[in-house]
């Protein structure tokens, strides 16, 4: 059973190549529209646009709602996968930031502890030695 598009084209008396030339749409896409093979057309937007153009050209009223094509499902699954990936990417980034901050703080503390210990040791040495510095001034 031919589709409404094909019936209207045959009634109009033109071939798919003539319609393709007039609409500047590939003939294979017009054939796909007539056969309701929307998977042959690159995307949902193109399917909707080509259906509107072709139906206007043929002089028929064709209500074009959103066409369910295999591309829609693939796009939806791709968006879902990308969304999940971005969610995990954010979680991993936050964990890496926390690990980096903790590592930096532990290294900073260990350096501070070493510096404090060396200062304490030097202070003890200085107090044990008990330097008496005699300064002589030149008196005139």
N, CA, C and O atoms as a GROMACS GRO file, in nm:
protein
  560
    1UNK      N    1   0.084  -0.118   0.000
    1UNK     CA    2   0.000   0.000   0.000
    1UNK      C    3   0.088   0.124   0.000
    1UNK      O    4   0.164   0.145   0.094
    2UNK      N    5   0.080   0.204  -0.102
    2UNK     CA    6   0.163   0.324  -0.110
    2UNK      C    7   0.124   0.427  -0.004
    2UNK      O    8   0.008   0.434   0.039
    3UNK      N    9   0.223   0.505   0.037
    3UNK     CA   10   0.198   0.607   0.138
    3UNK      C   11   0.126   0.727   0.075
    3UNK      O   12   0.116   0.738  -0.048
    4UNK      N   13   0.078   0.815   0.160
    4UNK     CA   14   0.010   0.936   0.110
    4UNK      C   15   0.103   1.019   0.022
    4UNK      O   16   0.061   1.077  -0.078
    5UNK      N   17   0.229   1.023   0.061
    5UNK     CA   18   0.324   1.101  -0.016
    5UNK      C   19   0.340   1.045  -0.157
    5UNK      O   20   0.338   1.118  -0.256
    6UNK      N   21   0.355   0.914  -0.166
    6UNK     CA   22   0.374   0.850  -0.295
    6UNK      C   23   0.248   0.863  -0.381
    6UNK      O   24   0.257   0.890  -0.501
    7UNK      N   25   0.131   0.846  -0.320
    7UNK     CA   26   0.004   0.860  -0.393
    7UNK      C   27  -0.010   1.003  -0.448
    7UNK      O   28  -0.049   1.022  -0.563
    8UNK      N   29   0.024   1.102  -0.364
    8UNK     CA   30   0.012   1.241  -0.408
    8UNK      C   31   0.112   1.271  -0.520
    8UNK      O   32   0.080   1.345  -0.613
    9UNK      N   33   0.232   1.215  -0.512
    9UNK     CA   34   0.333   1.239  -0.617
    9UNK      C   35   0.288   1.176  -0.749
    9UNK      O   36   0.300   1.238  -0.855
   10UNK      N   37   0.236   1.055  -0.741
   10UNK     CA   38   0.190   0.988  -0.862
   10UNK      C   39   0.070   1.062  -0.922
   10UNK      O   40   0.060   1.078  -1.043
   11UNK      N   41  -0.020   1.109  -0.835
   11UNK     CA   42  -0.137   1.186  -0.880
   11UNK      C   43  -0.093   1.316  -0.946
   11UNK      O   44  -0.154   1.361  -1.044
   12UNK      N   45   0.014   1.376  -0.892
   12UNK     CA   46   0.067   1.502  -0.947
   12UNK      C   47   0.136   1.477  -1.081
   12UNK      O   48   0.147   1.567  -1.164
   13UNK      N   49   0.183   1.352  -1.101
   13UNK     CA   50   0.244   1.316  -1.229
   13UNK      C   51   0.392   1.350  -1.238
   13UNK      O   52   0.442   1.379  -1.346
   14UNK      N   53   0.461   1.347  -1.128
   14UNK     CA   54   0.605   1.373  -1.134
   14UNK      C   55   0.682   1.256  -1.073
   14UNK      O   56   0.628   1.178  -0.994
   15UNK      N   57   0.807   1.247  -1.111
   15UNK     CA   58   0.891   1.139  -1.058
   15UNK      C   59   0.965   1.187  -0.933
   15UNK      O   60   0.966   1.306  -0.901
   16UNK      N   61   1.025   1.093  -0.865
   16UNK     CA   62   1.101   1.130  -0.745
   16UNK      C   63   1.223   1.215  -0.783
   16UNK      O   64   1.263   1.302  -0.707
   17UNK      N   65   1.281   1.189  -0.898
   17UNK     CA   66   1.398   1.269  -0.939
   17UNK      C   67   1.358   1.414  -0.968
   17UNK      O   68   1.434   1.506  -0.937
   18UNK      N   69   1.240   1.435  -1.028
   18UNK     CA   70   1.192   1.571  -1.053
   18UNK      C   71   1.165   1.644  -0.921
   18UNK      O   72   1.201   1.760  -0.904
   19UNK      N   73   1.100   1.575  -0.828
   19UNK     CA   74   1.071   1.634  -0.697
   19UNK      C   75   1.200   1.665  -0.623
   19UNK      O   76   1.212   1.769  -0.559
   20UNK      N   77   1.297   1.574  -0.631
   20UNK     CA   78   1.426   1.594  -0.563
   20UNK      C   79   1.497   1.716  -0.619
   20UNK      O   80   1.556   1.794  -0.545
   21UNK      N   81   1.491   1.731  -0.751
   21UNK     CA   82   1.556   1.846  -0.815
   21UNK      C   83   1.486   1.977  -0.776
   21UNK      O   84   1.552   2.077  -0.750
   22UNK      N   85   1.354   1.975  -0.771
   22UNK     CA   86   1.279   2.096  -0.737
   22UNK      C   87   1.298   2.136  -0.591
   22UNK      O   88   1.302   2.255  -0.559
   23UNK      N   89   1.309   2.037  -0.503
   23UNK     CA   90   1.320   2.065  -0.358
   23UNK      C   91   1.463   2.072  -0.309
   23UNK      O   92   1.488   2.111  -0.195
   24UNK      N   93   1.558   2.035  -0.393
   24UNK     CA   94   1.700   2.030  -0.354
   24UNK      C   95   1.720   1.933  -0.237
   24UNK      O   96   1.792   1.962  -0.141
   25UNK      N   97   1.653   1.819  -0.248
   25UNK     CA   98   1.665   1.711  -0.151
   25UNK      C   99   1.707   1.587  -0.230
   25UNK      O  100   1.660   1.564  -0.341
   26UNK      N  101   1.794   1.508  -0.173
   26UNK     CA  102   1.838   1.386  -0.242
   26UNK      C  103   1.718   1.295  -0.269
   26UNK      O  104   1.626   1.283  -0.189
   27UNK      N  105   1.724   1.233  -0.386
   27UNK     CA  106   1.615   1.145  -0.426
   27UNK      C  107   1.598   1.027  -0.330
   27UNK      O  108   1.487   0.983  -0.302
   28UNK      N  109   1.709   0.977  -0.280
   28UNK     CA  110   1.702   0.862  -0.187
   28UNK      C  111   1.628   0.900  -0.059
   28UNK      O  112   1.562   0.815   0.001
   29UNK      N  113   1.637   1.026  -0.018
   29UNK     CA  114   1.565   1.070   0.101
   29UNK      C  115   1.414   1.079   0.074
   29UNK      O  116   1.333   1.046   0.160
   30UNK      N  117   1.378   1.124  -0.046
   30UNK     CA  118   1.235   1.130  -0.080
   30UNK      C  119   1.175   0.990  -0.088
   30UNK      O  120   1.063   0.968  -0.043
   31UNK      N  121   1.250   0.898  -0.144
   31UNK     CA  122   1.204   0.759  -0.150
   31UNK      C  123   1.189   0.704  -0.008
   31UNK      O  124   1.092   0.634   0.023
   32UNK      N  125   1.286   0.736   0.078
   32UNK     CA  126   1.279   0.691   0.218
   32UNK      C  127   1.157   0.750   0.288
   32UNK      O  128   1.092   0.681   0.367
   33UNK      N  129   1.125   0.877   0.260
   33UNK     CA  130   1.007   0.939   0.319
   33UNK      C  131   0.880   0.868   0.272
   33UNK      O  132   0.789   0.842   0.351
   34UNK      N  133   0.874   0.838   0.143
   34UNK     CA  134   0.756   0.771   0.088
   34UNK      C  135   0.739   0.631   0.148
   34UNK      O  136   0.626   0.584   0.164
   35UNK      N  137   0.850   0.566   0.179
   35UNK     CA  138   0.844   0.430   0.233
   35UNK      C  139   0.846   0.428   0.387
   35UNK      O  140   0.852   0.321   0.448
   36UNK      N  141   0.841   0.546   0.447
   36UNK     CA  142   0.847   0.560   0.593
   36UNK      C  143   0.972   0.496   0.652
   36UNK      O  144   0.970   0.443   0.763
   37UNK      N  145   1.080   0.500   0.577
   37UNK     CA  146   1.209   0.447   0.623
   37UNK      C  147   1.293   0.566   0.672
   37UNK      O  148   1.385   0.611   0.604
   38UNK      N  149   1.261   0.614   0.790
   38UNK     CA  150   1.326   0.735   0.842
   38UNK      C  151   1.469   0.711   0.887
   38UNK      O  152   1.544   0.806   0.909
   39UNK      N  153   1.508   0.586   0.900
   39UNK     CA  154   1.646   0.557   0.942
   39UNK      C  155   1.746   0.589   0.832
   39UNK      O  156   1.866   0.601   0.858
   40UNK      N  157   1.699   0.604   0.707
   40UNK     CA  158   1.788   0.636   0.595
   40UNK      C  159   1.822   0.784   0.592
   40UNK      O  160   1.912   0.826   0.518
   41UNK      N  161   1.752   0.864   0.671
   41UNK     CA  162   1.773   1.009   0.673
   41UNK      C  163   1.856   1.042   0.796
   41UNK      O  164   1.833   0.986   0.903
   42UNK      N  165   1.955   1.134   0.782
   42UNK     CA  166   2.055   1.154   0.888
   42UNK      C  167   2.007   1.196   1.025
   42UNK      O  168   2.079   1.173   1.122
   43UNK      N  169   1.893   1.255   1.039
   43UNK     CA  170   1.852   1.298   1.173
   43UNK      C  171   1.706   1.338   1.177
   43UNK      O  172   1.643   1.360   1.074
   44UNK      N  173   1.653   1.347   1.299
   44UNK     CA  174   1.513   1.379   1.322
   44UNK      C  175   1.475   1.515   1.263
   44UNK      O  176   1.368   1.530   1.204
   45UNK      N  177   1.562   1.611   1.279
   45UNK     CA  178   1.535   1.746   1.227
   45UNK      C  179   1.518   1.742   1.076
   45UNK      O  180   1.430   1.807   1.020
   46UNK      N  181   1.605   1.665   1.010
   46UNK     CA  182   1.596   1.653   0.864
   46UNK      C  183   1.467   1.581   0.823
   46UNK      O  184   1.402   1.620   0.726
   47UNK      N  185   1.432   1.478   0.897
   47UNK     CA  186   1.308   1.405   0.866
   47UNK      C  187   1.189   1.499   0.874
   47UNK      O  188   1.108   1.505   0.782
   48UNK      N  189   1.178   1.573   0.984
   48UNK     CA  190   1.066   1.668   1.001
   48UNK      C  191   1.065   1.774   0.891
   48UNK      O  192   0.961   1.803   0.833
   49UNK      N  193   1.181   1.831   0.863
   49UNK     CA  194   1.190   1.936   0.761
   49UNK      C  195   1.159   1.885   0.622
   49UNK      O  196   1.085   1.949   0.547
   50UNK      N  197   1.214   1.769   0.586
   50UNK     CA  198   1.189   1.712   0.454
   50UNK      C  199   1.042   1.674   0.438
   50UNK      O  200   0.985   1.693   0.330
   51UNK      N  201   0.982   1.621   0.544
   51UNK     CA  202   0.839   1.587   0.536
   51UNK      C  203   0.755   1.712   0.510
   51UNK      O  204   0.662   1.709   0.429
   52UNK      N  205   0.786   1.820   0.578
   52UNK     CA  206   0.710   1.945   0.558
   52UNK      C  207   0.727   1.996   0.416
   52UNK      O  208   0.630   2.032   0.350
   53UNK      N  209   0.853   2.001   0.370
   53UNK     CA  210   0.879   2.050   0.235
   53UNK      C  211   0.811   1.964   0.129
   53UNK      O  212   0.746   2.015   0.037
   54UNK      N  213   0.826   1.834   0.143
   54UNK     CA  214   0.772   1.741   0.043
   54UNK      C  215   0.619   1.746   0.040
   54UNK      O  216   0.559   1.743  -0.067
   55UNK      N  217   0.556   1.754   0.158
   55UNK     CA  218   0.410   1.759   0.162
   55UNK      C  219   0.358   1.891   0.104
   55UNK      O  220   0.256   1.892   0.035
   56UNK      N  221   0.426   2.001   0.129
   56UNK     CA  222   0.386   2.130   0.069
   56UNK      C  223   0.402   2.124  -0.083
   56UNK      O  224   0.315   2.171  -0.157
   57UNK      N  225   0.512   2.067  -0.128
   57UNK     CA  226   0.538   2.055  -0.272
   57UNK      C  227   0.428   1.973  -0.339
   57UNK      O  228   0.383   2.006  -0.449
   58UNK      N  229   0.385   1.867  -0.272
   58UNK     CA  230   0.282   1.780  -0.329
   58UNK      C  231   0.142   1.835  -0.308
   58UNK      O  232   0.046   1.782  -0.364
   59UNK      N  233   0.129   1.941  -0.227
   59UNK     CA  234   0.000   2.004  -0.205
   59UNK      C  235  -0.090   1.926  -0.112
   59UNK      O  236  -0.213   1.932  -0.125
   60UNK      N  237  -0.033   1.854  -0.019
   60UNK     CA  238  -0.115   1.780   0.077
   60UNK      C  239  -0.090   1.834   0.217
   60UNK      O  240   0.017   1.886   0.247
   61UNK      N  241  -0.192   1.819   0.301
   61UNK     CA  242  -0.177   1.856   0.441
   61UNK      C  243  -0.127   1.736   0.517
   61UNK      O  244  -0.198   1.637   0.534
   62UNK      N  245  -0.005   1.745   0.562
   62UNK     CA  246   0.054   1.636   0.638
   62UNK      C  247   0.101   1.695   0.770
   62UNK      O  248   0.194   1.776   0.772
   63UNK      N  249   0.038   1.655   0.878
   63UNK     CA  250   0.076   1.705   1.009
   63UNK      C  251   0.201   1.630   1.052
   63UNK      O  252   0.202   1.508   1.066
   64UNK      N  253   0.308   1.708   1.070
   64UNK     CA  254   0.435   1.648   1.109
   64UNK      C  255   0.458   1.677   1.255
   64UNK      O  256   0.496   1.787   1.295
   65UNK      N  257   0.434   1.574   1.334
   65UNK     CA  258   0.472   1.582   1.474
   65UNK      C  259   0.612   1.527   1.483
   65UNK      O  260   0.680   1.511   1.381
   66UNK      N  261   0.655   1.499   1.598
   66UNK     CA  262   0.787   1.440   1.613
   66UNK      C  263   0.784   1.299   1.560
   66UNK      O  264   0.702   1.217   1.603
   67UNK      N  265   0.872   1.270   1.466
   67UNK     CA  266   0.879   1.137   1.407
   67UNK      C  267   0.968   1.050   1.493
   67UNK      O  268   1.078   1.089   1.530
   68UNK      N  269   0.919   0.931   1.524
   68UNK     CA  270   1.001   0.838   1.602
   68UNK      C  271   1.090   0.762   1.507
   68UNK      O  272   1.043   0.679   1.428
   69UNK      N  273   1.216   0.789   1.514
   69UNK     CA  274   1.312   0.720   1.429
   69UNK      C  275   1.411   0.647   1.518
   69UNK      O  276   1.422   0.677   1.637
   70UNK      N  277   1.482   0.552   1.462
   70UNK     CA  278   1.587   0.486   1.539
   70UNK      C  279   1.691   0.586   1.588
   70UNK      O  280   1.754   0.564   1.692
   71UNK      N  281   1.710   0.696   1.514
   71UNK     CA  282   1.808   0.796   1.556
   71UNK      C  283   1.770   0.857   1.690
   71UNK      O  284   1.857   0.885   1.773
   72UNK      N  285   1.639   0.877   1.712
   72UNK     CA  286   1.596   0.935   1.839
   72UNK      C  287   1.640   0.848   1.956
   72UNK      O  288   1.691   0.899   2.056
   73UNK      N  289   1.621   0.718   1.943
   73UNK     CA  290   1.662   0.627   2.049
   73UNK      C  291   1.812   0.629   2.069
   73UNK      O  292   1.860   0.627   2.182
   74UNK      N  293   1.887   0.632   1.957
   74UNK     CA  294   2.033   0.635   1.968
   74UNK      C  295   2.079   0.765   2.031
   74UNK      O  296   2.170   0.765   2.114
   75UNK      N  297   2.016   0.876   1.991
   75UNK     CA  298   2.054   1.004   2.050
   75UNK      C  299   2.023   1.006   2.198
   75UNK      O  300   2.103   1.055   2.279
   76UNK      N  301   1.907   0.953   2.235
   76UNK     CA  302   1.869   0.951   2.375
   76UNK      C  303   1.966   0.866   2.457
   76UNK      O  304   2.008   0.906   2.565
   77UNK      N  305   2.002   0.747   2.403
   77UNK     CA  306   2.095   0.662   2.477
   77UNK      C  307   2.233   0.727   2.484
   77UNK      O  308   2.303   0.713   2.584
   78UNK      N  309   2.273   0.798   2.377
   78UNK     CA  310   2.402   0.865   2.378
   78UNK      C  311   2.403   0.977   2.483
   78UNK      O  312   2.501   0.994   2.555
   79UNK      N  313   2.293   1.051   2.490
   79UNK     CA  314   2.284   1.158   2.590
   79UNK      C  315   2.288   1.098   2.730
   79UNK      O  316   2.353   1.153   2.819
   80UNK      N  317   2.218   0.987   2.750
   80UNK     CA  318   2.217   0.922   2.881
   80UNK      C  319   2.357   0.875   2.919
   80UNK      O  320   2.400   0.895   3.033
   81UNK      N  321   2.427   0.814   2.824
   81UNK     CA  322   2.563   0.768   2.851
   81UNK      C  323   2.654   0.886   2.882
   81UNK      O  324   2.733   0.881   2.976
   82UNK      N  325   2.642   0.994   2.802
   82UNK     CA  326   2.724   1.112   2.829
   82UNK      C  327   2.691   1.172   2.964
   82UNK      O  328   2.780   1.219   3.035
   83UNK      N  329   2.563   1.173   3.001
   83UNK     CA  330   2.522   1.227   3.130
   83UNK      C  331   2.581   1.143   3.243
   83UNK      O  332   2.632   1.198   3.341
   84UNK      N  333   2.574   1.010   3.230
   84UNK     CA  334   2.632   0.924   3.332
   84UNK      C  335   2.782   0.944   3.340
   84UNK      O  336   2.840   0.948   3.448
   85UNK      N  337   2.846   0.956   3.223
   85UNK     CA  338   2.990   0.975   3.220
   85UNK      C  339   3.027   1.106   3.288
   85UNK      O  340   3.122   1.110   3.366
   86UNK      N  341   2.954   1.213   3.258
   86UNK     CA  342   2.986   1.342   3.320
   86UNK      C  343   2.961   1.338   3.470
   86UNK      O  344   3.032   1.404   3.546
   87UNK      N  345   2.860   1.261   3.514
   87UNK     CA  346   2.833   1.248   3.657
   87UNK      C  347   2.951   1.180   3.726
   87UNK      O  348   2.996   1.226   3.831
   88UNK      N  349   3.002   1.072   3.668
   88UNK     CA  350   3.117   1.003   3.726
   88UNK      C  351   3.243   1.089   3.718
   88UNK      O  352   3.327   1.084   3.807
   89UNK      N  353   3.255   1.165   3.612
   89UNK     CA  354   3.370   1.253   3.597
   89UNK      C  355   3.373   1.357   3.708
   89UNK      O  356   3.479   1.386   3.764
   90UNK      N  357   3.259   1.412   3.741
   90UNK     CA  358   3.250   1.511   3.849
   90UNK      C  359   3.286   1.445   3.983
   90UNK      O  360   3.360   1.503   4.062
   91UNK      N  361   3.233   1.326   4.007
   91UNK     CA  362   3.261   1.257   4.133
   91UNK      C  363   3.409   1.226   4.146
   91UNK      O  364   3.469   1.249   4.251
   92UNK      N  365   3.468   1.174   4.039
   92UNK     CA  366   3.612   1.142   4.041
   92UNK      C  367   3.695   1.268   4.060
   92UNK      O  368   3.794   1.266   4.132
   93UNK      N  369   3.655   1.377   3.995
   93UNK     CA  370   3.729   1.503   4.010
   93UNK      C  371   3.725   1.553   4.153
   93UNK      O  372   3.826   1.599   4.207
   94UNK      N  373   3.609   1.544   4.216
   94UNK     CA  374   3.597   1.589   4.356
   94UNK      C  375   3.682   1.501   4.447
   94UNK      O  376   3.750   1.552   4.536
   95UNK      N  377   3.679   1.370   4.424
   95UNK     CA  378   3.762   1.280   4.505
   95UNK      C  379   3.911   1.311   4.487
   95UNK      O  380   3.987   1.312   4.584
   96UNK      N  381   3.952   1.336   4.364
   96UNK     CA  382   4.093   1.368   4.338
   96UNK      C  383   4.131   1.500   4.407
   96UNK      O  384   4.242   1.512   4.460
   97UNK      N  385   4.042   1.596   4.408
   97UNK     CA  386   4.068   1.724   4.475
   97UNK      C  387   4.083   1.702   4.625
   97UNK      O  388   4.174   1.758   4.687
   98UNK      N  389   3.997   1.621   4.684
   98UNK     CA  390   4.005   1.593   4.828
   98UNK      C  391   4.136   1.523   4.860
   98UNK      O  392   4.203   1.558   4.957
   99UNK      N  393   4.174   1.424   4.780
   99UNK     CA  394   4.299   1.351   4.802
   99UNK      C  395   4.418   1.445   4.790
   99UNK      O  396   4.513   1.437   4.868
  100UNK      N  397   4.414   1.534   4.691
  100UNK     CA  398   4.523   1.630   4.672
  100UNK      C  399   4.535   1.724   4.791
  100UNK      O  400   4.646   1.750   4.838
  101UNK      N  401   4.424   1.775   4.841
  101UNK     CA  402   4.428   1.867   4.955
  101UNK      C  403   4.480   1.795   5.079
  101UNK      O  404   4.562   1.850   5.153
  102UNK      N  405   4.433   1.673   5.102
  102UNK     CA  406   4.480   1.597   5.219
  102UNK      C  407   4.629   1.569   5.207
  102UNK      O  408   4.703   1.584   5.304
  103UNK      N  409   4.674   1.529   5.089
  103UNK     CA  410   4.818   1.502   5.068
  103UNK      C  411   4.901   1.628   5.089
  103UNK      O  412   5.006   1.623   5.153
  104UNK      N  413   4.855   1.738   5.035
  104UNK     CA  414   4.927   1.864   5.048
  104UNK      C  415   4.938   1.904   5.195
  104UNK      O  416   5.044   1.944   5.242
  105UNK      N  417   4.827   1.892   5.267
  105UNK     CA  418   4.828   1.928   5.409
  105UNK      C  419   4.920   1.836   5.490
  105UNK      O  420   4.990   1.883   5.580
  106UNK      N  421   4.921   1.708   5.458
  106UNK     CA  422   5.008   1.616   5.533
  106UNK      C  423   5.155   1.645   5.503
  106UNK      O  424   5.239   1.638   5.594
  107UNK      N  425   5.187   1.676   5.379
  107UNK     CA  426   5.326   1.712   5.344
  107UNK      C  427   5.363   1.844   5.411
  107UNK      O  428   5.474   1.859   5.463
  108UNK      N  429   5.272   1.938   5.410
  108UNK     CA  430   5.297   2.068   5.473
  108UNK      C  431   5.319   2.051   5.623
  108UNK      O  432   5.410   2.112   5.679
  109UNK      N  433   5.237   1.969   5.688
  109UNK     CA  434   5.254   1.946   5.832
  109UNK      C  435   5.387   1.878   5.862
  109UNK      O  436   5.455   1.914   5.958
  110UNK      N  437   5.423   1.780   5.780
  110UNK     CA  438   5.549   1.709   5.807
  110UNK      C  439   5.667   1.804   5.791
  110UNK      O  440   5.764   1.795   5.867
  111UNK      N  441   5.661   1.894   5.694
  111UNK     CA  442   5.768   1.993   5.677
  111UNK      C  443   5.770   2.091   5.794
  111UNK      O  444   5.877   2.128   5.842
  112UNK      N  445   5.654   2.132   5.840
  112UNK     CA  446   5.646   2.224   5.952
  112UNK      C  447   5.698   2.156   6.078
  112UNK      O  448   5.771   2.217   6.156
  113UNK      N  449   5.660   2.028   6.098
  113UNK     CA  450   5.708   1.955   6.215
  113UNK      C  451   5.860   1.945   6.214
  113UNK      O  452   5.923   1.962   6.318
  114UNK      N  453   5.918   1.918   6.098
  114UNK     CA  454   6.063   1.909   6.087
  114UNK      C  455   6.126   2.045   6.117
  114UNK      O  456   6.225   2.052   6.191
  115UNK      N  457   6.071   2.150   6.061
  115UNK     CA  458   6.126   2.283   6.085
  115UNK      C  459   6.115   2.322   6.232
  115UNK      O  460   6.208   2.380   6.288
  116UNK      N  461   6.003   2.292   6.295
  116UNK     CA  462   5.984   2.324   6.436
  116UNK      C  463   6.083   2.245   6.520
  116UNK      O  464   6.143   2.299   6.613
  117UNK      N  465   6.098   2.118   6.488
  117UNK     CA  466   6.192   2.035   6.563
  117UNK      C  467   6.335   2.087   6.549
  117UNK      O  468   6.411   2.089   6.646
  118UNK      N  469   6.373   2.128   6.427
  118UNK     CA  470   6.509   2.179   6.409
  118UNK      C  471   6.528   2.311   6.484
  118UNK      O  472   6.636   2.338   6.536
  119UNK      N  473   6.426   2.392   6.489
  119UNK     CA  474   6.434   2.518   6.564
  119UNK      C  475   6.448   2.490   6.713
  119UNK      O  476   6.528   2.553   6.782
  120UNK      N  477   6.369   2.395   6.763
  120UNK     CA  478   6.376   2.359   6.905
  120UNK      C  479   6.515   2.306   6.938
  120UNK      O  480   6.572   2.342   7.041
  121UNK      N  481   6.569   2.220   6.852
  121UNK     CA  482   6.702   2.165   6.876
  121UNK      C  483   6.808   2.275   6.876
  121UNK      O  484   6.897   2.275   6.962
  122UNK      N  485   6.799   2.367   6.782
  122UNK     CA  486   6.896   2.477   6.776
  122UNK      C  487   6.884   2.569   6.897
  122UNK      O  488   6.985   2.618   6.948
  123UNK      N  489   6.764   2.591   6.942
  123UNK     CA  490   6.742   2.676   7.059
  123UNK      C  491   6.803   2.611   7.183
  123UNK      O  492   6.863   2.680   7.265
  124UNK      N  493   6.789   2.482   7.196
  124UNK     CA  494   6.847   2.412   7.310
  124UNK      C  495   6.999   2.420   7.306
  124UNK      O  496   7.063   2.440   7.410
  125UNK      N  497   7.057   2.405   7.188
  125UNK     CA  498   7.202   2.415   7.175
  125UNK      C  499   7.251   2.554   7.212
  125UNK      O  500   7.353   2.570   7.280
  126UNK      N  501   7.177   2.654   7.167
  126UNK     CA  502   7.217   2.792   7.196
  126UNK      C  503   7.209   2.817   7.345
  126UNK      O  504   7.299   2.879   7.401
  127UNK      N  505   7.103   2.771   7.410
  127UNK     CA  506   7.089   2.796   7.554
  127UNK      C  507   7.193   2.719   7.634
  127UNK      O  508   7.238   2.766   7.739
  128UNK      N  509   7.234   2.599   7.586
  128UNK     CA  510   7.336   2.522   7.656
  128UNK      C  511   7.472   2.590   7.642
  128UNK      O  512   7.551   2.590   7.737
  129UNK      N  513   7.501   2.645   7.528
  129UNK     CA  514   7.632   2.706   7.504
  129UNK      C  515   7.646   2.837   7.581
  129UNK      O  516   7.756   2.872   7.625
  130UNK      N  517   7.538   2.908   7.597
  130UNK     CA  518   7.536   3.032   7.673
  130UNK      C  519   7.646   3.128   7.627
  130UNK      O  520   7.747   3.148   7.695
  131UNK      N  521   7.623   3.184   7.514
  131UNK     CA  522   7.722   3.275   7.455
  131UNK      C  523   7.728   3.404   7.534
  131UNK      O  524   7.626   3.464   7.568
  132UNK      N  525   7.849   3.446   7.561
  132UNK     CA  526   7.870   3.579   7.616
  132UNK      C  527   7.945   3.658   7.510
  132UNK      O  528   8.062   3.633   7.482
  133UNK      N  529   7.877   3.747   7.455
  133UNK     CA  530   7.941   3.825   7.350
  133UNK      C  531   7.987   3.956   7.411
  133UNK      O  532   7.910   4.032   7.468
  134UNK      N  533   8.114   3.977   7.398
  134UNK     CA  534   8.167   4.102   7.448
  134UNK      C  535   8.186   4.198   7.333
  134UNK      O  536   8.259   4.169   7.239
  135UNK      N  537   8.122   4.308   7.340
  135UNK     CA  538   8.134   4.408   7.234
  135UNK      C  539   8.211   4.525   7.287
  135UNK      O  540   8.176   4.582   7.391
  136UNK      N  541   8.316   4.561   7.217
  136UNK     CA  542   8.395   4.675   7.257
  136UNK      C  543   8.367   4.790   7.164
  136UNK      O  544   8.362   4.776   7.042
  137UNK      N  545   8.348   4.904   7.228
  137UNK     CA  546   8.322   5.021   7.148
  137UNK      C  547   8.447   5.106   7.147
  137UNK      O  548   8.518   5.116   7.247
  138UNK      N  549   8.472   5.165   7.039
  138UNK     CA  550   8.585   5.259   7.030
  138UNK      C  551   8.543   5.388   7.096
  138UNK      O  552   8.449   5.455   7.053
  139UNK      N  553   8.613   5.422   7.200
  139UNK     CA  554   8.580   5.546   7.267
  139UNK      C  555   8.677   5.651   7.224
  139UNK      O  556   8.796   5.623   7.214
  140UNK      N  557   8.634   5.764   7.200
  140UNK     CA  558   8.720   5.873   7.159
  140UNK      C  559   8.729   5.975   7.264
  140UNK      O  560   8.798   6.075   7.246
   0.00000   0.00000   0.00000
